[in-house]
Amino acid sequence: MRSVSAPPQTARLLRDRTGVQRVTNIELFFDLVYVFAITQLSHYLLGHADLRGALQAGLLLLMVWLVWSYTTWVTNWLDPDLMAVRLLLVALMLVSLAMSVSLPRAFEDLGLWVGGAYAVQQIGRTVFMVIALRGHPLEANFQRILVWCAASSAFAIAGGLAHGNARALLWLGSVCVDLLGGAVGFYTPGLGRSRTSDWTIEGGHFAERCQGFILIALGESIVIIGATLTEKPVSASDVTALVVGFAGAVALWWLYFDQSAEAAAEEIARSADPGRLGRSAYHLIHPVMVAGIIVSAAADQKVVSDPAVTASTASAWMILGGPALFLAGHAAFKLAVWRYLSWPRVAGIAVLALLGLAAKAIPELGLAACAAGVVVAVAATDRLPGLHPPRLFPTACDRPAAGTGLDRLRGRVRPYISLMIPARNCAVSAGVRASVLRLFMTSR
């Protein structure tokens, strides 16, 4: 009789892919540290409201985003409810908290805390994965990642030890190494290159995690508006500023979640190469939108603090630059997922740029109202029929793997069946569309 061996330790740590991959409570708990990190970044921007401060805040945001994003990739494969994985997340959470505490003085006396925390997370997490995935196809991928993280961590620690512009340049080098690594498949001499098809993520879970980070950033806008208003006597202009700031936050939420968030999650979930979409649409593009929200939150505090004052140069670029950054990021997001350029978002950026020409003649409250109005108008266009045709171009899940002429024809025609029979109109049209697609894709 053949004995049945126990499952390898690797299999015990991986998620069960047979059902729906939900976001676990420990993942949500882990994210609470980043609520604090976003608050620290918005206050850092307020305290350094010039070009140098903006660049420093952007660099710190990238460092915060990368340690969070790399952890999100890991928890997409590992089961966070298992004790070993849970303890890993708790340890990373503690180091992230230390990093977040240090952010306001990152370019002063606590640079080594920031650089050291970044290095500890990047190397520690990856070492855990190399050990946990021993014998698994993903082991080679994380061996390559470990080499790149060792290089980026060296830059991060060196930056923490350096001073002035040298610190910023070394940290920029660290961030560039981690971003470039993913772009080139973590190519390492002797170990080869990873392909995005090797990154067998569960797309729906990955999209939901990134959506959660957007909500964390938007929450900072709400908190900063309320907290600022409680610190001063409330007048009619203050109430108006509150309404304008709230409307702007709602408009940003609407832009992201009303139409594209769920549709993009479905797209990556059924994609033939979810790793590619995860890298481009989420890992690389989402921090641009997060940056826009942080800048908008800082602008909200300035407006609520003194609504009647004429906008200074710093206030104007915050009030207009935040929404413009978000619109640019969301346009890039839609382009990465659907290969479709959202012209209303491009037009919104152009209008915000034109408003900048008259910014010094407009009170901060009026300028904020104009910026919020632009975002509301762009969000409203998403509901206009025919302006945003669904899936004009084949995405990764539409492109057939086989190279026969019939397969290529199916790949070209399938998106246009979606256009002729839109799935969102009603349940009947959705059923008809599914039947036509099924018939066409299986016909010989």
TACOR-V84605 format. One record per pair of residues at least 4 apart in sequence whose C-alpha atoms are under 6 Angstrom apart, sorted by the first residue. I is the first residue (numbers start at 1). J is the second residue. Records with the same first field share a line. If there is no record, write none. Layout:
I = J, J
This chain:
10 = 132, 133
13 = 78, 79
14 = 77, 78, 79
15 = 77, 78, 79
21 = 205
26 = 30
30 = 93
33 = 97
35 = 216
37 = 100
42 = 294, 298
44 = 104
45 = 49
46 = 298
48 = 53
49 = 53, 314
61 = 65
62 = 66
65 = 69
66 = 70
80 = 85, 86
82 = 86
89 = 93
92 = 96
95 = 117
99 = 114, 117
102 = 106, 110
105 = 110
106 = 110, 111
107 = 111
111 = 160
112 = 116, 160, 161
113 = 117
115 = 156, 157, 160
116 = 157
119 = 123, 153
120 = 124
121 = 125
122 = 149
123 = 149
126 = 146
128 = 132
129 = 133
130 = 139, 142
133 = 139
134 = 139
141 = 194
142 = 146
144 = 186, 188
145 = 149, 186
149 = 153
152 = 174, 177
155 = 159, 170, 174
156 = 171, 174
159 = 167, 170, 171
162 = 167
163 = 167
168 = 172
176 = 180
177 = 181
181 = 186
182 = 186
185 = 193, 194, 195
186 = 193
187 = 192, 193
188 = 192
196 = 275, 276
197 = 273
199 = 275
203 = 268, 269, 274
204 = 265, 269
207 = 265
215 = 219
220 = 224
221 = 297
223 = 227
224 = 228
234 = 238
241 = 304
243 = 247
244 = 369
245 = 300
248 = 372
251 = 375, 376
253 = 257
254 = 258
255 = 379
256 = 261
257 = 261
260 = 264
267 = 271
268 = 274
271 = 396, 397
272 = 396, 397
274 = 278
277 = 281
278 = 282
279 = 283
280 = 284
281 = 285, 333, 336
282 = 286
287 = 291
288 = 329
289 = 326, 329
292 = 322, 323, 325, 326
295 = 318, 322
296 = 322
299 = 318, 319
301 = 305
303 = 307, 364, 365
307 = 364, 365
308 = 363
309 = 363
310 = 362, 363, 364
311 = 315, 316, 360, 363, 364
312 = 316
316 = 320
317 = 321
318 = 322
319 = 368
320 = 352
321 = 325
324 = 349
327 = 345
331 = 342
334 = 338
335 = 339, 340, 341
338 = 391
344 = 378
394 = 398, 415
398 = 411
399 = 411
400 = 407, 411
410 = 414
418 = 422
421 = 433
423 = 429, 430
429 = 433
437 = 441
439 = 443
